[in-house]
Amino acid sequence: MDNLYNSAAFCRAAFNHKWKVLCHGVARKGNRGIPACVSQQEVISRKDQVKVKGTVKAAVLEGDEGRPNLIASSVCVCPGPLPGHPVTDKNVGIIGNRK
């Protein structure tokens, strides 16, 4: 595990521990449990950054009986070309519009 980054595998291991630890943190985009449907493209130009500011994509990672209801998301917070990728065990509902 990276020193500052979370992963879906780490969240699963923490949840399956005898203390049932819930996790919340930021994950790297590649090979850390962030699905392709959630990832957003990096935006370089300032004009495009303004267009995508505040864009959020989220998905509940299903199919893993060892760690149910893990949520992966992608948030574009500008300025900056890179979207953040939070992974959380928090039991929050995902409500929004589907485009």
C-alpha positions in Angstrom: 0.0 0.0 0.0 1.2 3.5 -0.7 1.8 5.7 2.2 -0.9 8.2 1.4 -3.2 6.3 -0.9 -6.1 3.9 -0.2 -7.2 0.9 -2.3 -10.2 -1.3 -2.6 -8.1 -4.3 -1.5 -7.1 -2.5 1.7 -10.7 -1.6 2.4 -11.7 -5.2 2.0 -8.9 -6.4 4.3 -9.8 -3.8 6.9 -13.5 -4.7 6.8 -12.7 -8.5 7.2 -10.5 -7.8 10.2 -11.9 -8.9 13.6 -12.7 -5.2 14.4 -14.6 -4.5 11.1 -12.7 -1.3 10.3 -14.3 1.1 7.9 -12.1 3.1 5.6 -12.2 6.3 3.7 -9.5 7.8 1.5 -8.1 8.7 -1.9 -7.0 6.0 -4.3 -4.7 6.2 -7.3 -6.4 5.7 -10.7 -4.6 2.6 -11.8 -4.9 -0.8 -10.3 -6.4 0.4 -7.0 -10.1 -0.6 -7.5 -11.2 2.4 -9.4 -13.4 1.1 -12.3 -13.2 2.6 -15.8 -16.8 3.8 -15.6 -15.8 6.2 -12.8 -12.5 7.5 -14.1 -12.4 10.9 -15.7 -10.0 12.2 -18.3 -7.3 14.6 -17.2 -8.0 18.1 -18.5 -5.1 20.4 -19.5 -6.6 23.6 -20.9 -8.0 26.2 -18.5 -11.1 26.5 -20.6 -11.9 22.8 -20.4 -11.1 22.8 -16.6 -13.9 25.4 -16.1 -16.3 23.1 -18.0 -15.6 20.0 -15.9 -15.3 21.7 -12.5 -17.6 20.0 -10.0 -18.2 16.9 -12.2 -18.7 13.8 -10.0 -18.9 10.1 -11.1 -19.6 7.4 -8.5 -20.3 3.7 -8.5 -21.0 1.1 -5.8 -18.5 -1.8 -6.3 -20.7 -4.9 -6.2 -20.0 -8.6 -6.5 -17.5 -8.9 -3.6 -19.1 -10.7 -0.7 -16.0 -9.9 1.4 -16.6 -6.2 1.2 -20.2 -5.1 0.3 -21.2 -1.6 -0.6 -17.7 -0.1 -1.2 -18.1 3.2 -3.1 -15.6 4.5 -5.7 -15.9 8.0 -7.1 -14.1 10.6 -9.2 -14.4 14.3 -8.5 -13.0 17.1 -10.6 -12.0 20.0 -8.4 -10.3 22.7 -10.3 -7.8 24.4 -10.6 -5.8 21.4 -11.6 -5.9 18.8 -14.4 -6.2 15.7 -12.2 -9.5 14.4 -10.8 -9.5 13.0 -7.3 -10.6 9.4 -6.7 -12.1 8.8 -3.2 -12.9 5.3 -2.1 -15.1 5.0 0.9 -16.8 2.5 3.2 -19.2 5.1 4.5 -22.8 4.2 4.0 -23.9 7.1 2.0 -26.5 7.0 -0.7 -25.7 8.0 -4.3 -28.3 10.3 -5.6 -28.0 12.2 -8.8 -28.8 12.5 -12.5 -27.6 10.0 -15.0 -26.5 11.5 -18.3 
